Amino acid sequence: MRSYPTGPAGRAAATLAAALAVAVPLFAGAGPAVADDGRPDRDFTIEDPRITESSGLAASRAHPGVYWTHNDSDDGPYVYAVDSRTGKTLATITMRGVGEPRDVEGISIGPDGDLYVGDIGDNLDGTWDHVWIYRFPEPKTLRDATVTAVQYDVTYADGARNAEALMVHPKTGRVYIASKNEDGGGLYEGPAKLTAGSSNVFRRVGEVPWVTDGAFSPDGTRLVLRSYFSAREYAFEDGRLGEDRSVAAPFQRQAESVTYTADGSALMFGSEGARSDVVRVEREGGSGGSGGGREQGKPSGSGSAGDEAGGEEEDGKGGAGLGAAIVVGVAVLWFALRRKRGQG
């Protein structure tokens, strides 16, 4: 669910998000288009009118080119399988045995092929003394179905907090959560095995920036974390963060989700909203997969995805307009943060 920090920083973030919501559609064109050759894992638009708050993405292991997603609240116990070739929903999975989800913010696939769904949002930062993770096997056949999911209670060793990123390590199966805080969040590590019927305590093992989603690379050696306006990819070894580098995430109206493609050659960035766009960005040193080996930070699909990621239109006005909106937004944030520090 959309949430911003409180005080001047919160108002500045909201102002910048609103500016981008106007600037991106005006200057970036109509959004990603499905590749003409119909290959998977390219830029695409989620066509399902039910999916208006896509808050997580996970690349299917069993079905090439399919991405699992979900709404973040006020929807119900549903998970959707979306085909990146067409943007169409191939299956709607209804989870039973999990109660009423409150604020579902993340999704990931474990080494056992199970889907993990994180009902981990807490926009009031500590209202709920526990949150939940739901787990069920990825269906072998894509069709509408009702499945029985296991529900796990989750608490944090240092107290309740808001979070939007759930990541399952693809080798160890250990679950990690990244919290969301205007002054920087934490990376939390779950127990070696989750246990149903008792509390699973997650402990802080690293410091991270403001995070709206995250994902492990298929080999488990990298962890990407995104925010509303940026993304970073970290080396990951023995359960700890290592050296990090910037990834050129696309500008999106409500930047909420990220995942690696199944072959690890690229990152897929998603957004909230009706007919929201998913944009492919090549990884540095990646194999290129179906993306044609584009430079890291450049989208690989057709249509206007490149413009959305900061490219210029032929007359140059698109990039200039979006750039101006960003400069204004950053200035607002800078002055608000200075004012906040001065008042502190």
C-alpha angles and dihedrals in degrees: 000000000000112000134159133195117270127250126024093333090053094050090048093050091048090049092051092047090051091049091052092046087060099036100046097057092041098048104024101058128230099324135252120337126208112260113266093232092054095235117157130247095040130123110296143166122236102237101185108110089209092064104077101137105041102179104167141031133198126177111232117245094198100041116046114225094014122121126198118220142160142193116257103228146354091032111091136235095323135136123184132211109212124192111226090205093064108007088237125136111246098183141009114208118201115202117215127191094039105096119226114329114231108192115351109195111159145033133190141165122234129214089261090062093250122139115232116202118196117215086183107127118121110168093184092057103236106012093120120056090205140018132199144242120200123203135191137151116271105254116253090213123045109230135114108286145155116233134185109242129197113236122213125193113224130198132171123236091226098043140278120318145162119267138172104175124081119176129178114201107240094219107034098029090225115149123230131188127197115208124219120232134150091231094047131289137233137249109233125200121209126214119285088260129019115234125209117221096030138064118278108210117212117203128205112251103162147014120247137173126249103312132195097171143348143188142189122238113249091257093048095235096109135048122196121201123186135193132187093282109017147021137212131198117212132197107242124202133156091356096304137106119251136177115344137202136191122261119202099238116192120252108254133175094244110007103206113143146040138173139163120251112254091258093047094235096120147011124243116213120198137190140200125251139075111309090005120190129241112203126198118221120187118237119234107258092008121146091247093234109191092339099086096241098285118179118272110275094026120109115236103204131093128253120044100323089112090057090051090054091056104279122142127248117231094268092043094234096111096059093041093051094048091044091053091051091051094048091051091048094049090049091052090051093047094051092044093051091048090051091049092051090047091053091048 
